[in-house]
Amino acid sequence: MKKALLMTLFLIVSYYVFAQDIPIVIVNRAEDSNGRILVTKFRDL
């Protein structure tokens, strides 16, 4: 039981430490103006 709790705690801590370091790239391939606006708003968030 202690091993499972420690493993869960380790996974949660490692998630918060390393999740901020992964870059995400949003590629805009929209052909209409509504799609471009939607992707731009999503990228800005």
N, CA, C and O atoms as a MOPAC input file, in Angstrom:
PM7 MOZYME 1SCF
protein

 N      0.82800 1    -1.19800 1     0.00000 1
 C      0.00000 1     0.00000 1     0.00000 1
 C      0.86700 1     1.25400 1     0.00000 1
 O      0.56300 1     2.22600 1    -0.69100 1
 N      1.94200 1     1.22700 1     0.77300 1
 C      2.82600 1     2.39100 1     0.82900 1
 C      3.53200 1     2.61500 1    -0.50100 1
 O      3.75200 1     3.75300 1    -0.91600 1
 N      3.88700 1     1.50700 1    -1.16900 1
 C      4.56300 1     1.63300 1    -2.46200 1
 C      3.64900 1     2.28200 1    -3.49600 1
 O      4.09400 1     3.12100 1    -4.27900 1
 N      2.37800 1     1.89700 1    -3.50000 1
 C      1.42900 1     2.47900 1    -4.44900 1
 C      1.21900 1     3.96200 1    -4.16600 1
 O      1.12900 1     4.76300 1    -5.09600 1
 N      1.14400 1     4.32600 1    -2.91700 1
 C      0.96700 1     5.72800 1    -2.53800 1
 C      2.19000 1     6.55500 1    -2.91900 1
 O      2.06300 1     7.66400 1    -3.43900 1
 N      3.37700 1     6.00600 1    -2.65400 1
 C      4.60400 1     6.71700 1    -3.02000 1
 C      4.74200 1     6.84700 1    -4.53100 1
 O      5.17700 1     7.88900 1    -5.02200 1
 N      4.38100 1     5.81200 1    -5.27200 1
 C      4.45000 1     5.86600 1    -6.73400 1
 C      3.47500 1     6.90600 1    -7.27900 1
 O      3.81600 1     7.65200 1    -8.19700 1
 N      2.28500 1     6.96000 1    -6.73000 1
 C      1.30300 1     7.96300 1    -7.15500 1
 C      1.79200 1     9.37000 1    -6.85100 1
 O      1.65500 1    10.27000 1    -7.68000 1
 N      2.35300 1     9.56200 1    -5.68200 1
 C      2.89700 1    10.86900 1    -5.31500 1
 C      4.04600 1    11.25300 1    -6.23600 1
 O      4.14600 1    12.40600 1    -6.65500 1
 N      4.90900 1    10.30000 1    -6.55300 1
 C      6.01700 1    10.55600 1    -7.46500 1
 C      5.51900 1    10.94900 1    -8.84900 1
 O      6.05900 1    11.87400 1    -9.45500 1
 N      4.50700 1    10.27000 1    -9.35700 1
 C      3.96400 1    10.58900 1   -10.67700 1
 C      3.32800 1    11.97400 1   -10.70200 1
 O      3.47900 1    12.70600 1   -11.67900 1
 N      2.62600 1    12.33500 1    -9.65000 1
 C      1.99500 1    13.65200 1    -9.59000 1
 C      3.04900 1    14.75300 1    -9.53500 1
 O      2.93700 1    15.75600 1   -10.23900 1
 N      4.06100 1    14.57000 1    -8.71100 1
 C      5.12000 1    15.57400 1    -8.59700 1
 C      5.89200 1    15.69200 1    -9.90700 1
 O      6.18400 1    16.80200 1   -10.35100 1
 N      6.22300 1    14.57100 1   -10.52800 1
 C      6.96400 1    14.62700 1   -11.79100 1
 C      6.12800 1    15.26200 1   -12.89800 1
 O      6.66900 1    15.94300 1   -13.76900 1
 N      4.81800 1    15.04700 1   -12.87100 1
 C      3.95200 1    15.68700 1   -13.85700 1
 C      4.02800 1    17.20400 1   -13.73600 1
 O      4.17100 1    17.89500 1   -14.74500 1
 N      3.93400 1    17.72700 1   -12.52400 1
 C      3.96500 1    19.17300 1   -12.33300 1
 C      5.34000 1    19.76100 1   -12.62000 1
 O      5.43600 1    20.92000 1   -13.02300 1
 N      6.39200 1    18.99900 1   -12.42500 1
 C      7.74000 1    19.50100 1   -12.68500 1
 C      8.02800 1    19.54300 1   -14.18300 1
 O      8.56500 1    20.53200 1   -14.68200 1
 N      7.67800 1    18.48600 1   -14.90000 1
 C      8.05900 1    18.36600 1   -16.30400 1
 C      6.99000 1    18.82400 1   -17.28900 1
 O      7.30700 1    19.04500 1   -18.45700 1
 N      5.75300 1    18.97300 1   -16.87000 1
 C      4.68500 1    19.35300 1   -17.78900 1
 C      4.87000 1    20.76900 1   -18.30900 1
 O      4.42300 1    21.07400 1   -19.41500 1
 N      5.50700 1    21.63200 1   -17.55600 1
 C      5.69100 1    23.01000 1   -17.97700 1
 C      6.81400 1    23.15800 1   -18.99800 1
 O      6.91900 1    24.20300 1   -19.63900 1
 N      7.64500 1    22.15000 1   -19.16300 1
 C      8.79900 1    22.24200 1   -20.04700 1
 C      8.54700 1    21.70400 1   -21.45200 1
 O      9.43800 1    21.77200 1   -22.30000 1
 N      7.37300 1    21.17900 1   -21.71500 1
 C      7.08900 1    20.59700 1   -23.01700 1
 C      6.48700 1    21.67600 1   -23.91700 1
 O      5.38800 1    22.15900 1   -23.64400 1
 N      7.19000 1    22.06000 1   -24.98400 1
 C      6.63900 1    23.08500 1   -25.88200 1
 C      5.53900 1    22.50200 1   -26.77400 1
 O      5.59700 1    21.34400 1   -27.18800 1
 N      4.56000 1    23.32000 1   -27.04800 1
 C      3.45900 1    22.93100 1   -27.92500 1
 C      3.40600 1    23.91500 1   -29.08000 1
 O      3.43200 1    25.12800 1   -28.87100 1
 N      3.33300 1    23.39600 1   -30.29400 1
 C      3.28200 1    24.24200 1   -31.48600 1
 C      1.90600 1    24.06700 1   -32.11900 1
 O      1.46600 1    22.94500 1   -32.37200 1
 N      1.23900 1    25.17900 1   -32.37100 1
 C     -0.06300 1    25.16000 1   -33.03300 1
 C      0.14300 1    25.63800 1   -34.46300 1
 O      0.55800 1    26.77400 1   -34.69400 1
 N     -0.14800 1    24.77200 1   -35.41100 1
 C      0.03100 1    25.09500 1   -36.82800 1
 C     -1.32400 1    25.50200 1   -37.39400 1
 O     -2.31500 1    24.78800 1   -37.23800 1
 N     -1.35500 1    26.65300 1   -38.05000 1
 C     -2.58900 1    27.17300 1   -38.62600 1
 C     -2.64500 1    26.80600 1   -40.10600 1
 O     -1.88700 1    27.33600 1   -40.91900 1
 N     -3.55700 1    25.88800 1   -40.44200 1
 C     -3.74800 1    25.50100 1   -41.84200 1
 C     -5.18500 1    25.76700 1   -42.28500 1
 O     -5.69100 1    25.12200 1   -43.20300 1
 N     -5.82800 1    26.71200 1   -41.62800 1
 C     -7.20900 1    27.04000 1   -41.96200 1
 C     -7.24900 1    27.79100 1   -43.28000 1
 O     -6.39000 1    28.62800 1   -43.55600 1
 N     -8.24600 1    27.48700 1   -44.08500 1
 C     -8.36900 1    28.11700 1   -45.39600 1
 C     -9.35500 1    29.28200 1   -45.39400 1
 O     -9.30800 1    30.12500 1   -46.29000 1
 N    -10.23700 1    29.34500 1   -44.41200 1
 C    -11.20000 1    30.44200 1   -44.36400 1
 C    -10.88900 1    31.38200 1   -43.20900 1
 O    -10.10500 1    31.05300 1   -42.31900 1
 N    -11.51000 1    32.55100 1   -43.23300 1
 C    -11.20600 1    33.56100 1   -42.20700 1
 C    -11.69700 1    33.13700 1   -40.82300 1
 O    -11.05900 1    33.46200 1   -39.82200 1
 N    -12.81800 1    32.41800 1   -40.74900 1
 C    -13.32000 1    31.96600 1   -39.44200 1
 C    -12.35300 1    30.97700 1   -38.80200 1
 O    -12.12100 1    31.02800 1   -37.59400 1
 N    -11.79700 1    30.09200 1   -39.59200 1
 C    -10.82600 1    29.14300 1   -39.06400 1
 C     -9.56600 1    29.82900 1   -38.58200 1
 O     -9.01800 1    29.45700 1   -37.54500 1
 N     -9.09500 1    30.83400 1   -39.32200 1
 C     -7.90900 1    31.58400 1   -38.90200 1
 C     -8.14800 1    32.32400 1   -37.59600 1
 O     -7.27800 1    32.35300 1   -36.72600 1
 N     -9.32700 1    32.92100 1   -37.45800 1
 C     -9.67100 1    33.62800 1   -36.22800 1
 C     -9.72100 1    32.67000 1   -35.04700 1
 O     -9.21100 1    32.97800 1   -33.97000 1
 N    -10.33200 1    31.51100 1   -35.24900 1
 C    -10.43300 1    30.50400 1   -34.18600 1
 C     -9.05300 1    30.02700 1   -33.73800 1
 O     -8.78400 1    29.93600 1   -32.54000 1
 N     -8.18600 1    29.72400 1   -34.69200 1
 C     -6.83800 1    29.25500 1   -34.33900 1
 C     -6.04800 1    30.35400 1   -33.65100 1
 O     -5.31800 1    30.08200 1   -32.69900 1
 N     -6.18000 1    31.58900 1   -34.11400 1
 C     -5.46500 1    32.70800 1   -33.48500 1
 C     -5.91900 1    32.90900 1   -32.05800 1
 O     -5.08400 1    33.12000 1   -31.17900 1
 N     -7.21700 1    32.85000 1   -31.79500 1
 C     -7.71900 1    33.01400 1   -30.42100 1
 C     -7.25300 1    31.86700 1   -29.53000 1
 O     -6.88900 1    32.08800 1   -28.37500 1
 N     -7.26100 1    30.65100 1   -30.05600 1
 C     -6.80900 1    29.50000 1   -29.28100 1
 C     -5.31500 1    29.60300 1   -28.98000 1
 O     -4.87800 1    29.28300 1   -27.87500 1
 N     -4.53700 1    30.04600 1   -29.95700 1
 C     -3.08700 1    30.19600 1   -29.76500 1
 C     -2.77900 1    31.27400 1   -28.72700 1
 O     -1.84600 1    31.12400 1   -27.93800 1
 N     -3.55100 1    32.35100 1   -28.72000 1
 C     -3.32000 1    33.44500 1   -27.76700 1
 C     -3.60400 1    33.01400 1   -26.32300 1
 O     -2.99400 1    33.52200 1   -25.38100 1
 N     -4.53300 1    32.07600 1   -26.16600 1
 C     -4.81100 1    31.60100 1   -24.80500 1
 C     -3.62900 1    30.83300 1   -24.27000 1
 O     -3.66800 1    30.35100 1   -23.13800 1

